[in-house]
Amino acid sequence: MTMLGEFKSNYKAHKWALFFCAISAIGALVYGYDNSYYNGVLAMQAFKNHFGDHIDENGRKALNVSFTSLTASSIYIGDLFGALFSAPINDKYGRKVTFWFASVSILLGGIAQVADTHFEAVIVVGRVVIGLGVGAFTVTSLLYIGEVAPVQIRGPSLMMFQFLQSCSQLIAAGLTQGTEKMTSTLSYKLPMGGLIILPLMMFLGLPFIPESPVWFGMKGRIEEAERSLRAINRSNKAYDPTSDIAALEEMRAREQERTAESSWKALLADPIERKKVIWSAGALYAQQICGILFFYVYGVVFAQAIGIKEPFMIQLATNILQIFAVGAAVVTGNRIRRRTNLLVTTFLMLIAFFVIGGIGTRKELSTSSQYIIVVFSFVVIVAFNFGLGPLAYTVAREMAVGTNQNKIMSVSIVIFYFTTWAVSFSAPYMYYSAGLGPMLGFVYAGTTLTSLAYVYFCVGETTGRTNEEIGLLLATNIPARRWRTHIFLETVPVSQEKAPSSIEVIPML
C-alpha cells in the first residue's frame, strides 16, 4: 500500500476518534492565532499611535521596547499558571471541564483586549487571562488526544496540534495584512476580536465530544467509559469494547495499588519518574529554546527593522510555508523515523541561524543581504515545522507515561511556557537595547545546539510502540539511539495481539 493510501485507510477507520481529537485541539488555534495576530498588531501604525511614547527617526509614534516585551510575553505567564492549574482540574473533574475552564478564560481575556483603548495594564491583564486558558488547553488537549487516538494514528493526531496552530497563524497573518492600512482602532481591534470567535467554536464543539474513557475508567465509572469507547469507535460496526474495558479495569487496579507513589515528590525523588520528566519536558524546551518564537511574535517588526518593504507579505509567506511543512510532517509521521527527522531538521536550523547572524555583522544591509536573511529565515521555518514543531508535542506526550502522567505533562507544559516567555521577553532587548540586530542569529544558533544535544541523547524511535513498551524502555535505561531495534521478549506487538485493545495499559513504573 502506498504512503497516501495507508494514510487514508488509517484515518477512515478512525474518523470519529480523529474528529474528537480535532475539537480538543481547538486550543492550538488560540495559541497560534495569538502569536501571529499580535505580531502584526505591534507593527501597525494605528496601534503605535495609541500606545507609543516617543517619536522615531521617521517622525512617527513608536512603541517603547519595554511595552513591546511586556505585552508580547505576558501571555506566557498566564500560560504557565494555566498549565499548573490544569493538573488538579483534570484529575478531579476530567478533560471536558478543563476545556470549559480554558474556553471561558480565553473569552474573558479576549473581551478585555477588545474593550481597551490605550491602557497598557488592561492589555497585559487580558493577555495573562488568555494565557490561563491556552496553558490549560495545551496540557489537556495533548492528554485527551493521547487517550482517545488509537496507537495507529496517535503520532499524526498529536502532530495535528501543530497543524491547527499553523492554520490559525495563516488566518491571523492574512487578517492583519488586510487591516494594517486602516487608520482607526479597527485596524488592530478587528484582529483582536478574532480571538473571541475561537472559544465560541469550542463551546459549540464540546457537547459533541465524549469524556476521556481513560478518565472514566480511573474513576471506576465503567458504564460511562464504555459509552465513550463506543462513541470513539462508532466507525467500526463490529467493535466490541470488552478488551478495552478489561484494560481500563486493569489500569485502575494498578493505579489503586500505587496511589501513594503518584505524587509531585516522586517526580524528583524517583529516578525513573525524574527521567520521564526530563525527557518529556526536554522535548518542549528544545522546541522553543531555538528561538523560533522570534519569527512569530516579532517577525513583522523584524522585517521592518532590516528594511523589507512588504513585511506583512513576508509574514503571510512564512505562514503558508508553515502549513505545507506541518502538513507534510503529519502525512509522513509514521513513515519517517522521528529521531532521524529531528537530527536533520534541527541541524539545518543551526546552519541557517549561523548564516543569519553572519550577514548581520555587516554595518549596512544591502537589498540582497536583506533577502538572504529572509530566505534563511524561511529555511528555519520549514525545518522547524517539519521537525521540532509537530514532533516535540508527540515526544513530550509519549514520554509522559505511568501513574504520574498528568503531573509530568503539567511540568512539561510549564517548562514549555517558561522557555517561551524567556525567549519572547528577551528578544527585543537583545535585538534593540543590546544592539545585536540580525546577529541575534548567533545567540539562537547557540541555543539550537542545546536542542540538537537533547535530540541526540533523549529522543528514541517510538513509532508503533505502545505506552507499555515506552515505559519499559525508560525503566530499563535503554539508550535512546537503540530504541528502534530493541526487542522485548516478554511483550507482544499490538498488531499480533489476539484480543487487541485501543486502550493501552500503562505500567505504573
C-alpha positions as CSV (number, residue, x, y, z in Angstrom):
1,M,0.0,0.0,0.0
2,T,1.3,3.5,-0.8
3,M,2.0,6.0,1.9
4,L,-1.0,8.1,0.9
5,G,-3.2,5.0,0.7
6,E,-2.1,3.9,4.2
7,F,-2.8,7.4,5.5
8,K,-6.3,7.4,4.1
9,S,-7.0,3.9,5.4
10,N,-5.9,4.6,9.0
11,Y,-7.9,7.8,9.1
12,K,-11.0,6.4,7.6
13,A,-11.1,3.6,10.1
14,H,-10.7,6.0,13.0
15,K,-12.6,9.1,11.7
16,W,-14.6,9.7,14.8
17,A,-11.6,9.5,17.0
18,L,-9.9,11.9,14.7
19,F,-12.9,14.2,14.8
20,F,-12.9,14.3,18.6
21,C,-9.2,14.9,18.7
22,A,-9.7,17.8,16.2
23,I,-12.2,19.5,18.5
24,S,-10.0,19.1,21.5
25,A,-7.1,20.7,19.6
26,I,-9.0,24.0,19.1
27,G,-6.8,25.3,21.9
28,A,-4.0,25.1,19.3
29,L,-5.9,27.6,17.1
30,V,-5.9,30.1,20.0
31,Y,-2.2,29.7,20.7
32,G,-1.2,30.1,17.0
33,Y,-3.7,32.9,16.3
34,D,-2.4,35.0,19.3
35,N,1.2,34.6,18.3
36,S,0.6,35.7,14.8
37,Y,-2.0,38.4,15.2
38,Y,-0.2,40.3,17.9
39,N,3.0,40.1,15.8
40,G,1.1,42.1,13.2
41,V,-0.6,44.5,15.7
42,L,2.8,45.5,17.1
43,A,3.8,46.7,13.6
44,M,0.6,48.7,12.9
45,Q,1.0,52.5,13.0
46,A,-2.5,52.9,14.4
47,F,-1.5,50.8,17.4
48,K,1.7,52.7,17.8
49,N,-0.2,56.0,17.7
50,H,-2.3,54.9,20.7
51,F,0.3,53.2,22.7
52,G,3.6,54.7,21.6
53,D,5.5,57.0,23.9
54,H,8.2,58.5,21.7
55,I,8.9,59.7,18.1
56,D,11.2,57.6,15.9
57,E,13.6,58.8,13.2
58,N,10.8,59.0,10.7
59,G,8.8,61.3,12.8
60,R,6.2,58.7,13.8
61,K,5.0,57.5,17.1
62,A,6.9,54.3,18.2
63,L,6.5,51.7,21.0
64,N,8.8,51.5,23.9
65,V,10.9,48.4,24.0
66,S,9.6,47.5,27.5
67,F,6.0,47.8,26.2
68,T,6.7,45.5,23.3
69,S,8.5,43.0,25.5
70,L,5.9,43.0,28.4
71,T,2.7,42.9,26.3
72,A,4.1,40.2,23.9
73,S,5.4,38.0,26.7
74,S,2.7,38.5,29.4
75,I,0.5,35.8,27.8
76,Y,3.2,33.2,28.6
77,I,2.9,34.0,32.4
78,G,-0.8,33.1,32.1
79,D,0.1,30.0,30.1
80,L,2.5,28.8,32.8
81,F,-0.1,29.1,35.6
82,G,-2.8,27.7,33.3
83,A,-0.7,24.6,32.8
84,L,-0.2,24.2,36.6
85,F,-3.9,24.7,37.4
86,S,-5.0,22.2,34.8
87,A,-3.4,19.2,36.6
88,P,-5.8,19.2,39.7
89,I,-8.8,20.1,37.5
90,N,-8.0,17.2,35.1
91,D,-7.5,14.8,38.0
92,K,-10.7,15.7,39.8
93,Y,-13.2,16.9,37.2
94,G,-12.0,15.4,33.8
95,R,-10.9,16.7,30.5
96,K,-14.1,18.4,29.4
97,V,-14.4,20.5,32.5
98,T,-10.9,21.7,31.9
99,F,-11.8,22.6,28.3
100,W,-14.7,24.7,29.6
101,F,-12.4,26.5,32.0
102,A,-9.9,27.2,29.3
103,S,-12.6,28.5,26.9
104,V,-14.1,30.9,29.4
105,S,-10.7,32.2,30.3
106,I,-9.8,32.9,26.7
107,L,-13.2,34.6,26.0
108,L,-12.9,36.9,29.0
109,G,-9.3,37.8,28.2
110,G,-10.2,38.4,24.5
111,I,-13.1,40.8,25.5
112,A,-10.7,42.7,27.8
113,Q,-8.3,43.3,24.9
114,V,-11.0,44.5,22.5
115,A,-12.6,46.7,25.2
116,D,-9.3,48.5,25.9
117,T,-8.3,51.8,24.2
118,H,-4.9,53.0,25.4
119,F,-4.1,51.4,28.8
120,E,-1.2,49.0,28.8
121,A,-2.3,47.4,32.0
122,V,-5.6,46.2,30.5
123,I,-3.8,44.6,27.6
124,V,-1.4,42.9,29.9
125,V,-4.1,41.5,32.2
126,G,-6.2,40.4,29.2
127,R,-3.3,38.5,27.8
128,V,-2.5,36.9,31.1
129,V,-6.1,35.7,31.4
130,I,-6.0,34.4,27.8
131,G,-2.8,32.6,28.8
132,L,-4.6,30.8,31.6
133,G,-6.9,29.2,29.0
134,V,-4.1,28.5,26.5
135,G,-2.0,26.8,29.1
136,A,-4.8,24.6,30.3
137,F,-5.8,23.8,26.7
138,T,-2.3,22.7,25.8
139,V,-1.9,20.3,28.7
140,T,-5.4,18.9,28.3
141,S,-5.5,18.6,24.5
142,L,-2.4,16.5,24.5
143,L,-3.7,14.3,27.3
144,Y,-7.1,13.9,25.6
145,I,-5.6,13.1,22.2
146,G,-3.2,10.6,23.7
147,E,-6.1,8.8,25.5
148,V,-8.6,8.9,22.6
149,A,-6.4,8.3,19.5
150,P,-5.7,4.6,18.7
151,V,-2.0,3.8,18.5
152,Q,-2.1,3.6,14.7
153,I,-2.8,7.3,14.4
154,R,-1.5,8.6,17.7
155,G,1.6,10.3,16.4
156,P,-0.1,12.1,13.5
157,S,-3.0,13.0,15.7
158,L,-0.7,14.7,18.2
159,M,1.0,16.5,15.4
160,M,-2.4,17.9,14.5
161,F,-2.0,20.3,17.4
162,Q,0.9,22.0,15.5
163,F,-1.0,21.8,12.2
164,L,-4.1,23.6,13.6
165,Q,-1.8,26.1,15.2
166,S,-0.2,26.8,11.8
167,C,-3.7,27.2,10.1
168,S,-4.7,29.8,12.7
169,Q,-1.4,31.7,12.2
170,L,-2.0,31.9,8.5
171,I,-5.5,33.3,9.1
172,A,-4.2,35.8,11.6
173,A,-1.4,36.9,9.2
174,G,-4.0,37.4,6.4
175,L,-6.3,39.4,8.7
176,T,-3.6,41.7,10.0
177,Q,-2.3,42.3,6.4
178,G,-5.9,43.2,5.4
179,T,-6.4,45.7,8.3
180,E,-3.0,47.3,8.7
181,K,-3.7,50.1,6.3
182,M,-6.7,51.3,8.4
183,T,-6.1,54.5,10.3
184,S,-8.7,53.8,13.1
185,T,-8.5,51.5,16.1
186,L,-10.4,48.9,13.9
187,S,-7.0,48.1,12.3
188,Y,-5.9,46.3,15.5
189,K,-9.3,45.6,17.2
190,L,-10.6,43.5,14.3
191,P,-7.7,41.0,14.7
192,M,-8.1,41.1,18.5
193,G,-11.8,40.4,18.0
194,G,-11.0,37.3,16.0
195,L,-9.6,35.7,19.2
196,I,-13.1,35.8,20.8
197,I,-14.5,33.6,18.0
198,L,-12.3,30.7,18.8
199,P,-13.6,29.8,22.3
200,L,-17.1,30.2,20.9
201,M,-16.2,27.4,18.4
202,M,-15.1,25.3,21.4
203,F,-18.4,26.0,23.2
204,L,-20.2,24.6,20.1
205,G,-17.9,21.5,19.8
206,L,-17.7,20.4,23.4
207,P,-21.2,19.0,23.8
208,F,-20.4,16.6,20.9
209,I,-17.2,15.0,22.2
210,P,-17.1,12.3,24.9
211,E,-15.2,12.5,28.1
212,S,-11.9,10.5,28.0
213,P,-12.7,6.8,28.6
214,V,-9.4,6.6,30.5
215,W,-10.6,9.3,33.0
216,F,-13.9,7.5,33.4
217,G,-12.1,4.2,33.9
218,M,-9.7,5.6,36.5
219,K,-12.7,6.9,38.5
220,G,-14.4,3.5,38.3
221,R,-17.3,4.7,36.1
222,I,-17.1,1.8,33.8
223,E,-20.5,2.2,32.1
224,E,-19.7,5.8,31.1
225,A,-16.3,4.6,29.9
226,E,-18.0,2.1,27.7
227,R,-20.3,4.7,26.2
228,S,-17.2,6.9,25.4
229,L,-15.4,3.9,23.8
230,R,-18.4,3.2,21.6
231,A,-18.6,6.8,20.5
232,I,-14.9,6.9,19.7
233,N,-15.2,3.6,17.7
234,R,-18.5,4.1,16.1
235,S,-16.9,3.8,12.6
236,N,-16.3,0.1,13.4
237,K,-19.7,-1.6,13.3
238,A,-18.2,-4.8,14.8
239,Y,-16.5,-3.0,17.7
240,D,-16.5,-4.9,21.0
241,P,-15.5,-2.9,24.0
242,T,-14.8,-5.9,26.2
243,S,-11.0,-5.9,25.8
244,D,-10.8,-2.1,26.2
245,I,-12.9,-2.2,29.4
246,A,-10.7,-5.0,30.8
247,A,-7.7,-2.9,30.0
248,L,-9.2,0.1,31.9
249,E,-10.1,-2.0,34.9
250,E,-6.5,-3.4,35.0
251,M,-5.2,0.1,34.7
252,R,-7.4,1.3,37.6
253,A,-6.4,-1.7,39.8
254,R,-2.7,-0.9,39.2
255,E,-3.4,2.8,39.9
256,Q,-5.0,2.0,43.2
257,E,-2.1,-0.3,44.2
258,R,0.4,2.5,43.6
259,T,-1.7,5.6,44.6
260,A,0.8,6.5,47.2
261,E,3.6,6.7,44.6
262,S,1.6,9.2,42.5
263,S,2.9,12.4,43.9
264,W,4.8,15.5,42.9
265,K,7.6,14.4,45.1
266,A,8.1,11.3,43.1
267,L,9.0,13.4,40.0
268,L,12.2,14.4,41.8
269,A,12.9,11.5,44.2
270,D,12.2,8.5,41.8
271,P,15.0,8.3,39.2
272,I,12.6,6.7,36.6
273,E,9.9,9.4,37.1
274,R,12.6,12.1,37.0
275,K,13.9,10.7,33.7
276,K,10.4,10.8,32.3
277,V,10.0,14.5,33.3
278,I,13.4,15.4,31.8
279,W,12.8,13.7,28.6
280,S,9.2,14.9,28.3
281,A,9.9,18.5,29.3
282,G,13.1,18.5,27.3
283,A,11.2,18.0,24.1
284,L,9.2,21.2,24.6
285,Y,12.3,23.0,25.9
286,A,14.1,22.0,22.7
287,Q,11.2,23.2,20.6
288,Q,11.2,26.7,22.0
289,I,14.8,27.5,23.1
290,C,15.9,27.6,19.5
291,G,14.3,31.0,19.2
292,I,11.6,30.1,16.7
293,L,9.1,32.3,18.5
294,F,11.1,35.4,17.4
295,F,9.8,34.9,13.9
296,Y,6.2,34.5,15.0
297,V,6.0,37.2,17.7
298,Y,8.3,39.8,16.2
299,G,8.6,38.6,12.6
300,V,6.8,41.6,11.0
301,V,8.7,44.1,13.3
302,F,12.0,42.3,12.4
303,A,11.2,42.5,8.7
304,Q,10.6,46.3,9.1
305,A,13.8,46.7,11.0
306,I,16.0,45.2,8.4
307,G,14.4,47.3,5.7
308,I,11.9,44.9,4.0
309,K,9.3,47.0,2.1
310,E,6.4,44.5,2.4
311,P,6.9,43.0,6.0
312,F,3.3,41.8,6.2
313,M,3.6,39.9,2.9
314,I,6.8,38.2,4.3
315,Q,4.8,37.1,7.4
316,L,2.0,35.7,5.2
317,A,4.5,33.7,3.1
318,T,6.0,32.4,6.4
319,N,2.7,31.1,7.5
320,I,1.9,29.5,4.1
321,L,5.3,27.7,4.1
322,Q,4.5,26.5,7.7
323,I,1.2,25.0,6.6
324,F,2.8,22.9,3.9
325,A,5.7,21.8,6.2
326,V,3.4,20.7,9.0
327,G,1.0,19.0,6.6
328,A,3.9,17.0,5.2
329,A,5.0,16.1,8.7
330,V,1.5,14.8,9.6
331,V,1.2,12.7,6.4
332,T,4.7,11.2,6.8
333,G,4.5,11.0,10.6
334,N,4.6,7.2,10.7
335,R,6.9,6.7,7.7
336,I,9.9,8.9,8.5
337,R,11.9,8.0,11.6
338,R,11.4,10.7,14.2
339,R,14.9,10.6,15.5
340,T,16.4,11.0,12.0
341,N,13.9,13.7,11.2
342,L,14.8,15.7,14.3
343,L,18.5,15.4,13.9
344,V,18.5,16.6,10.3
345,T,16.0,19.4,10.6
346,T,17.5,20.8,13.9
347,F,20.9,20.7,12.2
348,L,19.5,22.7,9.3
349,M,18.1,25.3,11.7
350,L,21.6,25.6,13.3
351,I,23.2,26.3,10.0
352,A,20.5,28.8,9.0
353,F,20.9,30.8,12.2
354,F,24.7,31.0,11.7
355,V,24.1,32.4,8.2
356,I,21.6,35.0,9.5
357,G,24.0,36.0,12.3
358,G,26.9,36.2,9.9
359,I,25.1,38.5,7.5
360,G,24.0,40.6,10.5
361,T,27.7,41.5,11.2
362,R,27.6,43.9,8.2
363,K,27.1,47.6,9.1
364,E,24.8,48.3,6.2
365,L,22.4,45.6,4.8
366,S,22.1,45.7,1.0
367,T,18.8,44.6,-0.6
368,S,20.4,41.2,-1.5
369,S,21.5,40.8,2.1
370,Q,18.0,41.5,3.4
371,Y,16.5,38.9,1.2
372,I,19.2,36.3,2.0
373,I,18.2,36.8,5.7
374,V,14.6,36.3,4.6
375,V,15.4,33.1,2.7
376,F,17.3,31.5,5.6
377,S,14.5,32.6,7.9
378,F,12.3,30.5,5.6
379,V,14.7,27.6,6.0
380,V,14.3,27.8,9.8
381,I,10.5,28.0,9.5
382,V,10.3,24.9,7.2
383,A,12.8,22.8,9.1
384,F,11.1,23.7,12.4
385,N,7.6,22.9,11.2
386,F,8.7,19.6,9.6
387,G,10.6,18.6,12.7
388,L,10.6,20.0,16.2
389,G,7.3,22.0,15.7
390,P,4.9,19.0,15.4
391,L,7.2,16.2,16.8
392,A,8.0,17.9,20.1
393,Y,4.4,17.6,21.2
394,T,4.3,13.9,20.2
395,V,7.6,13.1,22.0
396,A,6.6,15.0,25.2
397,R,3.2,13.2,25.4
398,E,4.7,9.8,24.7
399,M,7.4,10.2,27.4
400,A,4.7,11.0,30.0
401,V,3.6,7.5,30.9
402,G,2.6,5.9,34.2
403,T,0.8,6.9,37.2
404,N,2.2,10.5,37.2
405,Q,1.4,11.2,33.6
406,N,-0.9,14.2,34.4
407,K,1.8,15.7,36.6
408,I,4.5,15.1,34.1
409,M,2.6,16.7,31.3
410,S,1.8,19.7,33.5
411,V,5.5,20.2,34.4
412,S,6.4,19.8,30.7
413,I,4.0,22.5,29.6
414,V,5.2,24.8,32.4
415,I,8.8,24.3,31.1
416,F,7.5,25.0,27.6
417,Y,5.8,28.2,28.6
418,F,8.6,29.4,30.8
419,T,11.0,28.9,27.9
420,T,8.6,30.6,25.5
421,W,8.3,33.6,27.9
422,A,12.1,33.9,28.3
423,V,12.6,33.9,24.5
424,S,9.7,36.3,23.9
425,F,10.7,38.7,26.7
426,S,14.4,38.8,26.0
427,A,14.3,39.1,22.2
428,P,13.5,42.8,21.9
429,Y,16.2,43.7,24.5
430,M,18.8,41.7,22.7
431,Y,17.8,42.9,19.2
432,Y,17.4,46.7,20.1
433,S,18.9,47.5,23.5
434,A,21.9,45.3,23.2
435,G,22.3,46.3,19.5
436,L,22.6,42.8,18.2
437,G,20.2,43.2,15.3
438,P,20.3,40.2,13.0
439,M,23.4,39.0,14.9
440,L,20.8,37.6,17.2
441,G,21.1,34.6,14.9
442,F,24.3,33.7,16.7
443,V,22.5,33.5,20.0
444,Y,19.8,31.3,18.6
445,A,22.4,29.1,16.9
446,G,23.9,28.5,20.4
447,T,20.5,27.7,21.9
448,T,19.7,25.4,18.9
449,L,22.8,23.5,19.7
450,T,21.3,22.5,23.0
451,S,18.2,21.4,21.1
452,L,20.4,19.2,18.9
453,A,22.1,17.7,22.0
454,Y,18.7,16.9,23.5
455,V,17.6,15.1,20.3
456,Y,20.7,13.0,20.2
457,F,20.7,11.9,23.8
458,C,17.0,11.8,24.6
459,V,14.9,11.1,21.5
460,G,14.3,7.4,20.7
461,E,12.2,5.9,17.9
462,T,8.7,5.4,19.3
463,T,6.7,4.9,16.1
464,G,4.4,1.8,16.6
465,R,5.5,1.4,20.2
466,T,2.7,1.1,22.8
467,N,2.8,3.2,26.0
468,E,3.7,0.0,27.9
469,E,6.8,-0.5,25.7
470,I,7.8,3.1,26.1
471,G,7.5,2.8,29.9
472,L,9.7,-0.3,29.8
473,L,12.3,1.4,27.6
474,L,12.5,4.2,30.1
475,A,12.6,2.0,33.2
476,T,15.3,-0.3,31.8
477,N,17.5,2.6,30.8
478,I,17.9,1.5,27.1
479,P,19.8,4.3,25.3
480,A,17.6,6.4,23.1
481,R,19.6,5.6,20.0
482,R,18.8,1.8,20.4
483,W,15.1,2.1,20.9
484,R,14.3,1.4,17.3
485,T,15.9,-2.1,17.3
486,H,15.3,-3.1,20.9
487,I,13.0,-6.1,21.3
488,F,11.2,-7.1,24.5
489,L,10.8,-10.8,24.5
490,E,8.1,-10.6,27.1
491,T,5.8,-8.2,25.1
492,V,3.7,-8.8,22.1
493,P,3.3,-6.2,19.3
494,V,-0.1,-4.6,19.1
495,S,-0.7,-6.0,15.6
496,Q,-0.2,-9.5,16.9
497,E,-2.4,-9.5,20.0
498,K,-5.3,-11.9,19.9
499,A,-7.7,-9.5,21.5
500,P,-6.4,-6.1,20.6
501,S,-7.3,-3.1,22.8
502,S,-7.4,0.5,21.7
503,I,-6.7,1.4,25.4
504,E,-3.1,0.8,26.3
505,V,-2.4,-0.4,29.8
506,I,0.2,2.0,31.2
507,P,2.7,0.3,33.5
508,M,3.0,2.1,36.9
509,L,6.7,2.3,36.8
